[in-house]
């Protein structure tokens, strides 16, 4: 797969604590999720966890692979239910990051 064939999923989490870098339990939950995602994506061949960022009360995980829906299905299956860390927003990008016309689907989770 060439880089231009990659699709992406961006998982955005908002720390409930209001703290810029989250609480230690929130950071620990994020590290555990990163480990599970890395292992599951590698094992299944669905893609990779490319980066994780924590700043300004949010955490973002960047997933890349050939199928954005497959990436999200893998990630969603690993989310802890009612845990210390739940995604607030999921962005699925159907095309290369440099493709300005690639379709992006933004889903706000937990919205009424």
N, C-alpha and C positions, 0 to 999 in steps of 0.2 A: 504494500500500500504506500503510495507516495503521500507526502505531506499534503498535497493539494486535494487528496481524496478524503481527508479527515473531516469528521464532524465533531461537534463538541457539546458538552453539558457543563454548565456552571451552576454549582450549588451554593446558595447564599444563606448564611445563618446569622441571626441577630442574637447577641447574647442577652439573656433576660436580666442579667444583673445591672445592665447599664454601664458596666465598667468597660473601658476602652479595649482591654485585652481579655475580657471575660474573667470568670472566677477559675480557680484551679480545677474544680470538678468539670466545668465547661471545657476547659482546655484539654483535660484528660479524656473526656468523651470525644472530642475532635481527633485527638491522636489515635484513639482506638478505632474510630471510624476510618481514618486514613489507612491504618494497617489492614483492616478488613477489606476496604475497597481495593487497595493495591494487590492483595492476595487474590481476591475474587476476579478482578479484571484480568490479571495475568493468567490465572488458571483457566478461565473461560476463553481467553483470546479476544475478549470484547473491546479491549483498549487499555489505556493507562491513566493513572492519576498523575498529571503532569506537574501541578503546583498547588500549594495551599498558602493562603495569605490571611493574616489576622491583623486587623487594624480598625480603629474608630468604632469599636463595639460590634464589629462584624467579622465573620470568617467566610472565606470563599475557597471552594475546591474546584479545580479545573480538570475535567475529564476529556480525553480525546480518543477517538476510535472511528471505525468505518460506519457506525450506525448510532445516531444520537438516541433513538428510541431504545436500543439495546443497552446503551450506557445508562440511561435513566432507569430502565427496568432493573438492572443489576444494582444500582445505587439505592433505589427505593426499597428493594428487598432487604437491604442491610441497615436501614434506618431503625434506630431503637424506638420502640413505641412508648410514648409518654416519658421519654428520657430527658436528660439534662440538655440535649441538643437536638433541635428539630429544624429542618430547612424552612426558611421563610419564603424563598423564591427559587425556582428552577428555570434556567434558560436553556432551551435546546436549540442548537444551531445546526442547520442542515446545509453545510457547505464549509469551505475553507475559511479560516479566520480573516484572510485577506480579500475574500469575495464580498464586496459591498452590497451585492444583490442576494446574498444567501438568506434564506428564510430563517427567522428566529421566532420561536414560540416561548413566551414568558408565562409562567404559571405561578400565581401567588398562592401559597399554601396556607391553610388555616384561616382563609378569609371567609366571612359569613356568606 
